[in-house]
Amino acid sequence: MTIITGWLPQDLVGRSAYEYIYSDDLASISTFHKKALLQDGPLSPIILRFRCKSGHYLPMKSTVTVFNNPLNNEPEFIICENQILV
């Protein structure tokens, strides 16, 4: 993804993904994020626009899977698979 977006991993670590989402997509991403935290397993894909280091935005389809801790049913981790749409 570095070649396409221009970001190095160290540029992204410790920063919020919301910083890289197109402003018009933030409300739908926030709603999707809240829904994801209440669900265990895969969600329907969502389309978003991700900001590249150059400043332009790439449309992406993000497929999200949430894994809950079986002991307390709280989200343990989230995996996002992103596909760039051209």
Sequence and secondary structure as in RCSB ss.txt:
>XXXX:A:sequence
MTIITGWLPQDLVGRSAYEYIYSDDLASISTFHKKALLQDGPLSPIILRFRCKSGHYLPMKSTVTVFNNPLNNEP
EFIICENQILV
>XXXX:A:secstr
 HHHH   HHHHTTS GGGGB GGGHHHHHHHHHHHHT  EE   EEEEEE TTS EEEEEEEEEEEE TTT  E
EEEEEEEEE  
